[in-house]
Amino acid sequence: MKDSERIREYLRQIERALDQLDQDKATCCDTTMAQCHALVELGRLEKVSVNGLSEVLNLDKSTTSRTIQQLYEQNRVERTPSSEDRRQLDLTLTETGLNDYRKIESAMNSFFEKVYNEIPEPSREQVVLAMEVLSKAINAARK
């Protein structure tokens, strides 16, 4: 098997494991995966437009808008006119959304601390650096 095929196979295994983890952890806040990802990015960015969130999530604007509408209806997201462009809306988390974000982040941080501790100590830094290089390579190849 070629090295590029090995990378693909390992990433498929990781992706399946993370998909299952996301489904398990996201249900703690009764959210869909799209809503969970939006909550996390909104929590990290604190304030962003629908267009900006679409770019971060790598989704089209209509999909992002539907997800935000659902979160708005659940009182997890606030939409306010942008001070820079009145045609745009700024998105922020409500207190409920912020609490959900914190729960998701806490669960994910706890899980990945366990993952990190499963890596043999001498290899930890190498794995972290390899993940950074791999992430950059995947993003570059997508362009």
Secondary structure, DSSP 8 states (H G I E B T S, - for coil): --HHHHHHHHHHHHHHHHHHHHHHHHGGGT--HHHHHHHHHHHHHSSEEHHHHHHHHT--HHHHHHHHHHHHHTTSEEEEE-SS-TTSEEEEE-HHHHHHHHHHHHHHHHHHHHHHHHS-GGGHHHHHHHHHHHHHHHHHHH-
